[in-house]
């Protein structure tokens, strides 16, 4: 194969490139072959390979360079792009939620105050219930002890005091069972109910995934 045949075949194989790019590649390999000298033409052509192989290598390098340029341009565009405005749950902007809260202030404030009052009242009732239970148990035990001591000097009065102490202790035991019921059933159920309400109010909506 002569130099001219090689360059013509290479030019045909580079048909997908622009004219300037193709001319630059042909000139490069023409100068490369000329620098080797006519006596080394066969060795140079054997070293380069077929024109199709050389063209495939040139096209692959051109594609890689173009991809690198496109990637750098995309990265630069992403750096210069302004960040998106913060959005609240549900897709609404934060400022829209703030405006909505301000407009609904006369509605949600009384509701919030009422719920807060109910919560504080419930806590107060629970604390009073536990305190009453403790007081009844202590008073019952004390009265029974006093009745036992009094029974040695005044048996009727001692028995009366012990009876009152037993009644107080029994009522305290009933209240204690009520405390156990509150701790095991009512308080956990209330906490779960409040937790579900709070989660529905404050949780973020998850983006919908495309179904294939």
mmCIF file of the C-alpha atoms, coordinates in Angstrom:
data_MODEL
# 
_entry.id   MODEL 
# 
loop_
_atom_site.group_PDB 
_atom_site.id 
_atom_site.type_symbol 
_atom_site.label_atom_id 
_atom_site.label_alt_id 
_atom_site.label_comp_id 
_atom_site.label_asym_id 
_atom_site.label_entity_id 
_atom_site.label_seq_id 
_atom_site.pdbx_PDB_ins_code 
_atom_site.Cartn_x 
_atom_site.Cartn_y 
_atom_site.Cartn_z 
_atom_site.occupancy 
_atom_site.B_iso_or_equiv 
_atom_site.pdbx_formal_charge 
_atom_site.auth_seq_id 
_atom_site.auth_comp_id 
_atom_site.auth_asym_id 
_atom_site.auth_atom_id 
_atom_site.pdbx_PDB_model_num 
ATOM 1   C CA . UNK A 1 1   ? 0.000   0.000  0.000   1.00 0.00 ? 1   UNK A CA 1 
ATOM 2   C CA . UNK A 1 2   ? 1.345   3.425  -0.956  1.00 0.00 ? 2   UNK A CA 1 
ATOM 3   C CA . UNK A 1 3   ? 1.139   6.548  1.136   1.00 0.00 ? 3   UNK A CA 1 
ATOM 4   C CA . UNK A 1 4   ? -1.543  7.956  -1.171  1.00 0.00 ? 4   UNK A CA 1 
ATOM 5   C CA . UNK A 1 5   ? -3.672  4.819  -0.923  1.00 0.00 ? 5   UNK A CA 1 
ATOM 6   C CA . UNK A 1 6   ? -3.390  4.844  2.864   1.00 0.00 ? 6   UNK A CA 1 
ATOM 7   C CA . UNK A 1 7   ? -4.409  8.507  3.166   1.00 0.00 ? 7   UNK A CA 1 
ATOM 8   C CA . UNK A 1 8   ? -7.332  8.105  0.719   1.00 0.00 ? 8   UNK A CA 1 
ATOM 9   C CA . UNK A 1 9   ? -8.644  5.101  2.639   1.00 0.00 ? 9   UNK A CA 1 
ATOM 10  C CA . UNK A 1 10  ? -8.194  6.973  5.931   1.00 0.00 ? 10  UNK A CA 1 
ATOM 11  C CA . UNK A 1 11  ? -10.078 9.965  4.548   1.00 0.00 ? 11  UNK A CA 1 
ATOM 12  C CA . UNK A 1 12  ? -12.982 7.726  3.530   1.00 0.00 ? 12  UNK A CA 1 
ATOM 13  C CA . UNK A 1 13  ? -13.031 6.029  6.946   1.00 0.00 ? 13  UNK A CA 1 
ATOM 14  C CA . UNK A 1 14  ? -13.217 9.434  8.670   1.00 0.00 ? 14  UNK A CA 1 
ATOM 15  C CA . UNK A 1 15  ? -16.350 10.411 6.748   1.00 0.00 ? 15  UNK A CA 1 
ATOM 16  C CA . UNK A 1 16  ? -18.331 11.094 9.966   1.00 0.00 ? 16  UNK A CA 1 
ATOM 17  C CA . UNK A 1 17  ? -15.962 13.896 11.000  1.00 0.00 ? 17  UNK A CA 1 
ATOM 18  C CA . UNK A 1 18  ? -16.126 17.482 9.798   1.00 0.00 ? 18  UNK A CA 1 
ATOM 19  C CA . UNK A 1 19  ? -13.991 18.616 6.906   1.00 0.00 ? 19  UNK A CA 1 
ATOM 20  C CA . UNK A 1 20  ? -11.549 20.574 9.072   1.00 0.00 ? 20  UNK A CA 1 
ATOM 21  C CA . UNK A 1 21  ? -11.115 17.696 11.530  1.00 0.00 ? 21  UNK A CA 1 
ATOM 22  C CA . UNK A 1 22  ? -10.616 15.222 8.701   1.00 0.00 ? 22  UNK A CA 1 
ATOM 23  C CA . UNK A 1 23  ? -8.049  17.489 6.983   1.00 0.00 ? 23  UNK A CA 1 
ATOM 24  C CA . UNK A 1 24  ? -6.132  17.903 10.236  1.00 0.00 ? 24  UNK A CA 1 
ATOM 25  C CA . UNK A 1 25  ? -5.965  14.143 10.749  1.00 0.00 ? 25  UNK A CA 1 
ATOM 26  C CA . UNK A 1 26  ? -4.851  13.498 7.153   1.00 0.00 ? 26  UNK A CA 1 
ATOM 27  C CA . UNK A 1 27  ? -2.135  16.180 7.422   1.00 0.00 ? 27  UNK A CA 1 
ATOM 28  C CA . UNK A 1 28  ? -0.888  14.736 10.702  1.00 0.00 ? 28  UNK A CA 1 
ATOM 29  C CA . UNK A 1 29  ? -0.457  11.224 9.301   1.00 0.00 ? 29  UNK A CA 1 
ATOM 30  C CA . UNK A 1 30  ? 0.975   12.557 6.016   1.00 0.00 ? 30  UNK A CA 1 
ATOM 31  C CA . UNK A 1 31  ? 3.673   14.448 7.921   1.00 0.00 ? 31  UNK A CA 1 
ATOM 32  C CA . UNK A 1 32  ? 4.253   11.413 10.147  1.00 0.00 ? 32  UNK A CA 1 
ATOM 33  C CA . UNK A 1 33  ? 4.887   9.184  7.142   1.00 0.00 ? 33  UNK A CA 1 
ATOM 34  C CA . UNK A 1 34  ? 7.093   11.820 5.456   1.00 0.00 ? 34  UNK A CA 1 
ATOM 35  C CA . UNK A 1 35  ? 9.211   12.179 8.604   1.00 0.00 ? 35  UNK A CA 1 
ATOM 36  C CA . UNK A 1 36  ? 9.873   8.438  8.588   1.00 0.00 ? 36  UNK A CA 1 
ATOM 37  C CA . UNK A 1 37  ? 11.238  8.617  5.040   1.00 0.00 ? 37  UNK A CA 1 
ATOM 38  C CA . UNK A 1 38  ? 10.390  6.588  1.905   1.00 0.00 ? 38  UNK A CA 1 
ATOM 39  C CA . UNK A 1 39  ? 12.710  3.753  2.937   1.00 0.00 ? 39  UNK A CA 1 
ATOM 40  C CA . UNK A 1 40  ? 10.643  3.166  6.102   1.00 0.00 ? 40  UNK A CA 1 
ATOM 41  C CA . UNK A 1 41  ? 7.214   3.494  4.474   1.00 0.00 ? 41  UNK A CA 1 
ATOM 42  C CA . UNK A 1 42  ? 6.374   -0.193 4.727   1.00 0.00 ? 42  UNK A CA 1 
ATOM 43  C CA . UNK A 1 43  ? 7.422   -0.362 8.384   1.00 0.00 ? 43  UNK A CA 1 
ATOM 44  C CA . UNK A 1 44  ? 5.464   2.770  9.293   1.00 0.00 ? 44  UNK A CA 1 
ATOM 45  C CA . UNK A 1 45  ? 2.293   1.551  7.577   1.00 0.00 ? 45  UNK A CA 1 
ATOM 46  C CA . UNK A 1 46  ? 2.637   -1.794 9.298   1.00 0.00 ? 46  UNK A CA 1 
ATOM 47  C CA . UNK A 1 47  ? 3.105   -0.036 12.643  1.00 0.00 ? 47  UNK A CA 1 
ATOM 48  C CA . UNK A 1 48  ? 0.040   2.161  12.154  1.00 0.00 ? 48  UNK A CA 1 
ATOM 49  C CA . UNK A 1 49  ? -2.189  -0.660 11.041  1.00 0.00 ? 49  UNK A CA 1 
ATOM 50  C CA . UNK A 1 50  ? -4.994  -0.517 8.508   1.00 0.00 ? 50  UNK A CA 1 
ATOM 51  C CA . UNK A 1 51  ? -6.647  2.841  7.695   1.00 0.00 ? 51  UNK A CA 1 
ATOM 52  C CA . UNK A 1 52  ? -9.852  1.545  9.288   1.00 0.00 ? 52  UNK A CA 1 
ATOM 53  C CA . UNK A 1 53  ? -8.061  0.824  12.567  1.00 0.00 ? 53  UNK A CA 1 
ATOM 54  C CA . UNK A 1 54  ? -6.439  4.265  12.563  1.00 0.00 ? 54  UNK A CA 1 
ATOM 55  C CA . UNK A 1 55  ? -9.810  5.904  11.813  1.00 0.00 ? 55  UNK A CA 1 
ATOM 56  C CA . UNK A 1 56  ? -11.506 3.963  14.640  1.00 0.00 ? 56  UNK A CA 1 
ATOM 57  C CA . UNK A 1 57  ? -8.827  5.157  17.072  1.00 0.00 ? 57  UNK A CA 1 
ATOM 58  C CA . UNK A 1 58  ? -9.201  8.781  15.903  1.00 0.00 ? 58  UNK A CA 1 
ATOM 59  C CA . UNK A 1 59  ? -13.013 8.673  16.200  1.00 0.00 ? 59  UNK A CA 1 
ATOM 60  C CA . UNK A 1 60  ? -12.839 7.114  19.691  1.00 0.00 ? 60  UNK A CA 1 
ATOM 61  C CA . UNK A 1 61  ? -10.448 9.844  20.867  1.00 0.00 ? 61  UNK A CA 1 
ATOM 62  C CA . UNK A 1 62  ? -12.707 12.520 19.381  1.00 0.00 ? 62  UNK A CA 1 
ATOM 63  C CA . UNK A 1 63  ? -15.774 11.074 21.124  1.00 0.00 ? 63  UNK A CA 1 
ATOM 64  C CA . UNK A 1 64  ? -13.950 10.916 24.475  1.00 0.00 ? 64  UNK A CA 1 
ATOM 65  C CA . UNK A 1 65  ? -12.801 14.517 24.120  1.00 0.00 ? 65  UNK A CA 1 
ATOM 66  C CA . UNK A 1 66  ? -16.337 15.659 23.243  1.00 0.00 ? 66  UNK A CA 1 
ATOM 67  C CA . UNK A 1 67  ? -17.790 13.857 26.257  1.00 0.00 ? 67  UNK A CA 1 
ATOM 68  C CA . UNK A 1 68  ? -15.206 15.472 28.518  1.00 0.00 ? 68  UNK A CA 1 
ATOM 69  C CA . UNK A 1 69  ? -16.111 18.906 27.155  1.00 0.00 ? 69  UNK A CA 1 
ATOM 70  C CA . UNK A 1 70  ? -19.835 18.243 27.637  1.00 0.00 ? 70  UNK A CA 1 
ATOM 71  C CA . UNK A 1 71  ? -19.262 17.013 31.201  1.00 0.00 ? 71  UNK A CA 1 
ATOM 72  C CA . UNK A 1 72  ? -17.224 20.087 32.097  1.00 0.00 ? 72  UNK A CA 1 
ATOM 73  C CA . UNK A 1 73  ? -19.907 22.369 30.632  1.00 0.00 ? 73  UNK A CA 1 
ATOM 74  C CA . UNK A 1 74  ? -22.651 20.586 32.581  1.00 0.00 ? 74  UNK A CA 1 
ATOM 75  C CA . UNK A 1 75  ? -20.663 20.821 35.813  1.00 0.00 ? 75  UNK A CA 1 
ATOM 76  C CA . UNK A 1 76  ? -20.051 24.533 35.272  1.00 0.00 ? 76  UNK A CA 1 
ATOM 77  C CA . UNK A 1 77  ? -23.750 25.109 34.555  1.00 0.00 ? 77  UNK A CA 1 
ATOM 78  C CA . UNK A 1 78  ? -24.769 23.269 37.733  1.00 0.00 ? 78  UNK A CA 1 
ATOM 79  C CA . UNK A 1 79  ? -22.365 25.390 39.800  1.00 0.00 ? 79  UNK A CA 1 
ATOM 80  C CA . UNK A 1 80  ? -23.685 28.651 38.403  1.00 0.00 ? 80  UNK A CA 1 
ATOM 81  C CA . UNK A 1 81  ? -27.364 27.635 38.680  1.00 0.00 ? 81  UNK A CA 1 
ATOM 82  C CA . UNK A 1 82  ? -29.049 29.317 41.684  1.00 0.00 ? 82  UNK A CA 1 
ATOM 83  C CA . UNK A 1 83  ? -30.238 26.935 44.432  1.00 0.00 ? 83  UNK A CA 1 
ATOM 84  C CA . UNK A 1 84  ? -33.968 26.179 44.491  1.00 0.00 ? 84  UNK A CA 1 
ATOM 85  C CA . UNK A 1 85  ? -36.123 28.088 46.917  1.00 0.00 ? 85  UNK A CA 1 
ATOM 86  C CA . UNK A 1 86  ? -36.777 26.198 50.174  1.00 0.00 ? 86  UNK A CA 1 
ATOM 87  C CA . UNK A 1 87  ? -40.076 24.396 50.153  1.00 0.00 ? 87  UNK A CA 1 
ATOM 88  C CA . UNK A 1 88  ? -42.142 23.214 53.065  1.00 0.00 ? 88  UNK A CA 1 
ATOM 89  C CA . UNK A 1 89  ? -43.915 19.830 53.339  1.00 0.00 ? 89  UNK A CA 1 
ATOM 90  C CA . UNK A 1 90  ? -46.521 19.391 50.638  1.00 0.00 ? 90  UNK A CA 1 
ATOM 91  C CA . UNK A 1 91  ? -44.565 21.326 48.018  1.00 0.00 ? 91  UNK A CA 1 
ATOM 92  C CA . UNK A 1 92  ? -45.606 24.834 49.197  1.00 0.00 ? 92  UNK A CA 1 
ATOM 93  C CA . UNK A 1 93  ? -42.885 27.476 49.672  1.00 0.00 ? 93  UNK A CA 1 
ATOM 94  C CA . UNK A 1 94  ? -41.989 28.414 53.237  1.00 0.00 ? 94  UNK A CA 1 
ATOM 95  C CA . UNK A 1 95  ? -43.282 31.962 52.835  1.00 0.00 ? 95  UNK A CA 1 
ATOM 96  C CA . UNK A 1 96  ? -46.704 30.589 51.775  1.00 0.00 ? 96  UNK A CA 1 
ATOM 97  C CA . UNK A 1 97  ? -46.913 28.497 54.946  1.00 0.00 ? 97  UNK A CA 1 
ATOM 98  C CA . UNK A 1 98  ? -45.948 31.508 57.082  1.00 0.00 ? 98  UNK A CA 1 
ATOM 99  C CA . UNK A 1 99  ? -48.611 33.650 55.400  1.00 0.00 ? 99  UNK A CA 1 
ATOM 100 C CA . UNK A 1 100 ? -51.208 30.901 55.849  1.00 0.00 ? 100 UNK A CA 1 
ATOM 101 C CA . UNK A 1 101 ? -50.378 30.549 59.555  1.00 0.00 ? 101 UNK A CA 1 
ATOM 102 C CA . UNK A 1 102 ? -50.679 34.317 60.052  1.00 0.00 ? 102 UNK A CA 1 
ATOM 103 C CA . UNK A 1 103 ? -54.050 34.464 58.272  1.00 0.00 ? 103 UNK A CA 1 
ATOM 104 C CA . UNK A 1 104 ? -55.447 31.528 60.281  1.00 0.00 ? 104 UNK A CA 1 
ATOM 105 C CA . UNK A 1 105 ? -54.140 32.940 63.588  1.00 0.00 ? 105 UNK A CA 1 
ATOM 106 C CA . UNK A 1 106 ? -57.655 33.678 64.994  1.00 0.00 ? 106 UNK A CA 1 
ATOM 107 C CA . UNK A 1 107 ? -58.659 30.080 64.262  1.00 0.00 ? 107 UNK A CA 1 
ATOM 108 C CA . UNK A 1 108 ? -55.751 27.955 65.403  1.00 0.00 ? 108 UNK A CA 1 
ATOM 109 C CA . UNK A 1 109 ? -54.812 29.954 68.519  1.00 0.00 ? 109 UNK A CA 1 
ATOM 110 C CA . UNK A 1 110 ? -58.064 29.248 70.463  1.00 0.00 ? 110 UNK A CA 1 
ATOM 111 C CA . UNK A 1 111 ? -57.937 25.610 69.389  1.00 0.00 ? 111 UNK A CA 1 
ATOM 112 C CA . UNK A 1 112 ? -54.333 25.342 70.517  1.00 0.00 ? 112 UNK A CA 1 
ATOM 113 C CA . UNK A 1 113 ? -55.137 27.051 73.824  1.00 0.00 ? 113 UNK A CA 1 
ATOM 114 C CA . UNK A 1 114 ? -58.076 24.705 74.414  1.00 0.00 ? 114 UNK A CA 1 
ATOM 115 C CA . UNK A 1 115 ? -55.981 21.614 73.694  1.00 0.00 ? 115 UNK A CA 1 
ATOM 116 C CA . UNK A 1 116 ? -53.241 22.924 75.944  1.00 0.00 ? 116 UNK A CA 1 
ATOM 117 C CA . UNK A 1 117 ? -55.758 23.537 78.757  1.00 0.00 ? 117 UNK A CA 1 
ATOM 118 C CA . UNK A 1 118 ? -57.172 20.046 78.386  1.00 0.00 ? 118 UNK A CA 1 
ATOM 119 C CA . UNK A 1 119 ? -53.696 18.555 78.467  1.00 0.00 ? 119 UNK A CA 1 
ATOM 120 C CA . UNK A 1 120 ? -52.707 20.511 81.579  1.00 0.00 ? 120 UNK A CA 1 
ATOM 121 C CA . UNK A 1 121 ? -56.027 19.600 83.243  1.00 0.00 ? 121 UNK A CA 1 
ATOM 122 C CA . UNK A 1 122 ? -55.531 15.911 82.443  1.00 0.00 ? 122 UNK A CA 1 
ATOM 123 C CA . UNK A 1 123 ? -52.018 16.020 83.867  1.00 0.00 ? 123 UNK A CA 1 
ATOM 124 C CA . UNK A 1 124 ? -53.340 17.741 87.007  1.00 0.00 ? 124 UNK A CA 1 
ATOM 125 C CA . UNK A 1 125 ? -56.084 15.144 87.469  1.00 0.00 ? 125 UNK A CA 1 
ATOM 126 C CA . UNK A 1 126 ? -53.557 12.336 87.047  1.00 0.00 ? 126 UNK A CA 1 
ATOM 127 C CA . UNK A 1 127 ? -51.199 13.858 89.599  1.00 0.00 ? 127 UNK A CA 1 
ATOM 128 C CA . UNK A 1 128 ? -54.126 14.359 92.043  1.00 0.00 ? 128 UNK A CA 1 
ATOM 129 C CA . UNK A 1 129 ? -55.235 10.764 91.509  1.00 0.00 ? 129 UNK A CA 1 
ATOM 130 C CA . UNK A 1 130 ? -51.782 9.408  92.300  1.00 0.00 ? 130 UNK A CA 1 
ATOM 131 C CA . UNK A 1 131 ? -51.436 11.705 95.323  1.00 0.00 ? 131 UNK A CA 1 
ATOM 132 C CA . UNK A 1 132 ? -54.863 10.630 96.677  1.00 0.00 ? 132 UNK A CA 1 
ATOM 133 C CA . UNK A 1 133 ? -53.927 6.973  96.281  1.00 0.00 ? 133 UNK A CA 1 
ATOM 134 C CA . UNK A 1 134 ? -50.680 7.498  98.168  1.00 0.00 ? 134 UNK A CA 1 
ATOM 135 C CA . UNK A 1 135 ? -52.448 9.451  100.922 1.00 0.00 ? 135 UNK A CA 1 
ATOM 136 C CA . UNK A 1 136 ? -55.155 6.809  101.374 1.00 0.00 ? 136 UNK A CA 1 
ATOM 137 C CA . UNK A 1 137 ? -52.607 4.018  101.653 1.00 0.00 ? 137 UNK A CA 1 
ATOM 138 C CA . UNK A 1 138 ? -50.487 5.921  104.158 1.00 0.00 ? 138 UNK A CA 1 
ATOM 139 C CA . UNK A 1 139 ? -53.529 6.979  106.226 1.00 0.00 ? 139 UNK A CA 1 
ATOM 140 C CA . UNK A 1 140 ? -54.903 3.431  106.205 1.00 0.00 ? 140 UNK A CA 1 
ATOM 141 C CA . UNK A 1 141 ? -51.624 1.972  107.461 1.00 0.00 ? 141 UNK A CA 1 
ATOM 142 C CA . UNK A 1 142 ? -51.258 4.691  110.111 1.00 0.00 ? 142 UNK A CA 1 
ATOM 143 C CA . UNK A 1 143 ? -54.839 4.274  111.363 1.00 0.00 ? 143 UNK A CA 1 
ATOM 144 C CA . UNK A 1 144 ? -54.439 0.508  111.583 1.00 0.00 ? 144 UNK A CA 1 
ATOM 145 C CA . UNK A 1 145 ? -51.246 0.945  113.624 1.00 0.00 ? 145 UNK A CA 1 
ATOM 146 C CA . UNK A 1 146 ? -52.922 3.536  115.888 1.00 0.00 ? 146 UNK A CA 1 
ATOM 147 C CA . UNK A 1 147 ? -55.946 1.256  116.303 1.00 0.00 ? 147 UNK A CA 1 
ATOM 148 C CA . UNK A 1 148 ? -53.742 -1.642 117.366 1.00 0.00 ? 148 UNK A CA 1 
ATOM 149 C CA . UNK A 1 149 ? -52.027 0.493  119.982 1.00 0.00 ? 149 UNK A CA 1 
ATOM 150 C CA . UNK A 1 150 ? -55.321 1.991  121.184 1.00 0.00 ? 150 UNK A CA 1 
ATOM 151 C CA . UNK A 1 151 ? -56.959 -1.429 121.448 1.00 0.00 ? 151 UNK A CA 1 
ATOM 152 C CA . UNK A 1 152 ? -54.836 -2.250 124.498 1.00 0.00 ? 152 UNK A CA 1 
ATOM 153 C CA . UNK A 1 153 ? -56.320 0.661  126.508 1.00 0.00 ? 153 UNK A CA 1 
ATOM 154 C CA . UNK A 1 154 ? -59.680 1.149  124.809 1.00 0.00 ? 154 UNK A CA 1 
ATOM 155 C CA . UNK A 1 155 ? -60.624 -1.902 122.739 1.00 0.00 ? 155 UNK A CA 1 
ATOM 156 C CA . UNK A 1 156 ? -63.848 -0.473 121.214 1.00 0.00 ? 156 UNK A CA 1 
ATOM 157 C CA . UNK A 1 157 ? -62.117 2.711  120.076 1.00 0.00 ? 157 UNK A CA 1 
ATOM 158 C CA . UNK A 1 158 ? -59.112 0.764  118.857 1.00 0.00 ? 158 UNK A CA 1 
ATOM 159 C CA . UNK A 1 159 ? -61.301 -1.572 116.809 1.00 0.00 ? 159 UNK A CA 1 
ATOM 160 C CA . UNK A 1 160 ? -63.136 1.455  115.346 1.00 0.00 ? 160 UNK A CA 1 
ATOM 161 C CA . UNK A 1 161 ? -59.894 3.131  114.362 1.00 0.00 ? 161 UNK A CA 1 
ATOM 162 C CA . UNK A 1 162 ? -58.590 -0.110 112.832 1.00 0.00 ? 162 UNK A CA 1 
ATOM 163 C CA . UNK A 1 163 ? -61.849 -0.493 110.890 1.00 0.00 ? 163 UNK A CA 1 
ATOM 164 C CA . UNK A 1 164 ? -61.551 3.035  109.494 1.00 0.00 ? 164 UNK A CA 1 
ATOM 165 C CA . UNK A 1 165 ? -57.927 2.304  108.633 1.00 0.00 ? 165 UNK A CA 1 
ATOM 166 C CA . UNK A 1 166 ? -58.915 -0.887 106.817 1.00 0.00 ? 166 UNK A CA 1 
ATOM 167 C CA . UNK A 1 167 ? -61.578 1.018  104.849 1.00 0.00 ? 167 UNK A CA 1 
ATOM 168 C CA . UNK A 1 168 ? -59.014 3.673  103.890 1.00 0.00 ? 168 UNK A CA 1 
ATOM 169 C CA . UNK A 1 169 ? -56.492 1.003  102.977 1.00 0.00 ? 169 UNK A CA 1 
ATOM 170 C CA . UNK A 1 170 ? -59.077 -0.800 100.809 1.00 0.00 ? 170 UNK A CA 1 
ATOM 171 C CA . UNK A 1 171 ? -60.044 2.405  99.019  1.00 0.00 ? 171 UNK A CA 1 
ATOM 172 C CA . UNK A 1 172 ? -56.336 3.135  98.530  1.00 0.00 ? 172 UNK A CA 1 
ATOM 173 C CA . UNK A 1 173 ? -55.851 -0.337 97.064  1.00 0.00 ? 173 UNK A CA 1 
ATOM 174 C CA . UNK A 1 174 ? -58.700 0.311  94.601  1.00 0.00 ? 174 UNK A CA 1 
ATOM 175 C CA . UNK A 1 175 ? -57.128 3.624  93.666  1.00 0.00 ? 175 UNK A CA 1 
ATOM 176 C CA . UNK A 1 176 ? -53.803 1.834  93.264  1.00 0.00 ? 176 UNK A CA 1 
ATOM 177 C CA . UNK A 1 177 ? -55.399 -0.576 90.789  1.00 0.00 ? 177 UNK A CA 1 
ATOM 178 C CA . UNK A 1 178 ? -56.726 2.469  88.945  1.00 0.00 ? 178 UNK A CA 1 
ATOM 179 C CA . UNK A 1 179 ? -53.198 3.920  88.840  1.00 0.00 ? 179 UNK A CA 1 
ATOM 180 C CA . UNK A 1 180 ? -51.881 0.676  87.380  1.00 0.00 ? 180 UNK A CA 1 
ATOM 181 C CA . UNK A 1 181 ? -54.613 0.769  84.751  1.00 0.00 ? 181 UNK A CA 1 
ATOM 182 C CA . UNK A 1 182 ? -53.732 4.368  83.867  1.00 0.00 ? 182 UNK A CA 1 
ATOM 183 C CA . UNK A 1 183 ? -50.040 3.579  83.575  1.00 0.00 ? 183 UNK A CA 1 
ATOM 184 C CA . UNK A 1 184 ? -50.525 0.450  81.484  1.00 0.00 ? 184 UNK A CA 1 
ATOM 185 C CA . UNK A 1 185 ? -53.438 1.449  79.240  1.00 0.00 ? 185 UNK A CA 1 
ATOM 186 C CA . UNK A 1 186 ? -54.652 5.052  79.254  1.00 0.00 ? 186 UNK A CA 1 
ATOM 187 C CA . UNK A 1 187 ? -51.319 6.913  79.290  1.00 0.00 ? 187 UNK A CA 1 
ATOM 188 C CA . UNK A 1 188 ? -49.660 4.824  76.494  1.00 0.00 ? 188 UNK A CA 1 
ATOM 189 C CA . UNK A 1 189 ? -52.813 5.026  74.356  1.00 0.00 ? 189 UNK A CA 1 
ATOM 190 C CA . UNK A 1 190 ? -52.943 8.811  74.825  1.00 0.00 ? 190 UNK A CA 1 
ATOM 191 C CA . UNK A 1 191 ? -49.258 9.152  73.976  1.00 0.00 ? 191 UNK A CA 1 
ATOM 192 C CA . UNK A 1 192 ? -49.717 7.086  70.796  1.00 0.00 ? 192 UNK A CA 1 
ATOM 193 C CA . UNK A 1 193 ? -52.733 9.175  69.797  1.00 0.00 ? 193 UNK A CA 1 
ATOM 194 C CA . UNK A 1 194 ? -50.850 12.456 70.286  1.00 0.00 ? 194 UNK A CA 1 
ATOM 195 C CA . UNK A 1 195 ? -47.857 11.024 68.433  1.00 0.00 ? 195 UNK A CA 1 
ATOM 196 C CA . UNK A 1 196 ? -49.987 10.061 65.419  1.00 0.00 ? 196 UNK A CA 1 
ATOM 197 C CA . UNK A 1 197 ? -51.524 13.526 65.281  1.00 0.00 ? 197 UNK A CA 1 
ATOM 198 C CA . UNK A 1 198 ? -48.115 15.213 65.472  1.00 0.00 ? 198 UNK A CA 1 
ATOM 199 C CA . UNK A 1 199 ? -46.675 12.905 62.815  1.00 0.00 ? 199 UNK A CA 1 
ATOM 200 C CA . UNK A 1 200 ? -49.528 13.683 60.438  1.00 0.00 ? 200 UNK A CA 1 
ATOM 201 C CA . UNK A 1 201 ? -49.032 17.417 60.962  1.00 0.00 ? 201 UNK A CA 1 
ATOM 202 C CA . UNK A 1 202 ? -45.271 17.639 60.753  1.00 0.00 ? 202 UNK A CA 1 
ATOM 203 C CA . UNK A 1 203 ? -44.164 14.721 58.598  1.00 0.00 ? 203 UNK A CA 1 
ATOM 204 C CA . UNK A 1 204 ? -42.873 15.467 55.086  1.00 0.00 ? 204 UNK A CA 1 
ATOM 205 C CA . UNK A 1 205 ? -44.566 13.933 52.109  1.00 0.00 ? 205 UNK A CA 1 
ATOM 206 C CA . UNK A 1 206 ? -42.378 11.395 50.420  1.00 0.00 ? 206 UNK A CA 1 
ATOM 207 C CA . UNK A 1 207 ? -41.892 11.864 46.644  1.00 0.00 ? 207 UNK A CA 1 
ATOM 208 C CA . UNK A 1 208 ? -43.852 9.388  44.567  1.00 0.00 ? 208 UNK A CA 1 
ATOM 209 C CA . UNK A 1 209 ? -41.717 6.875  42.715  1.00 0.00 ? 209 UNK A CA 1 
ATOM 210 C CA . UNK A 1 210 ? -42.544 5.996  39.132  1.00 0.00 ? 210 UNK A CA 1 
ATOM 211 C CA . UNK A 1 211 ? -44.203 2.648  38.779  1.00 0.00 ? 211 UNK A CA 1 
ATOM 212 C CA . UNK A 1 212 ? -42.967 0.544  35.926  1.00 0.00 ? 212 UNK A CA 1 
# 
